[in-house]
Amino acid sequence: MKKANSLARKECSNYSMGKCTGAMFKRIDGKLSVFIDGKFSGKDCVANSGACGYFNHVVVRGASDVN
């Protein structure tokens, strides 16, 4: 899906030259924590597959709020 890749390139803070940095958010005991997810870190961006929770829940929602 070309649109998702384009949005990732423009808006995703994890996108770096086609690779994912793997930074993810998780709520633990009511506090927001950041961690590096080894399933994504250093690997090709998967925004077009629907498998990236960060892209789906943060990037897409943020882009939708702008439009």
Protein Blocks (a to p, Z undefined) as FASTA:
>chain_A
ZZlmmmmmmmmmkbgghiaehiacddeehiacddddfklgopacfklnopamklmmmmmm
mmmmmZZ
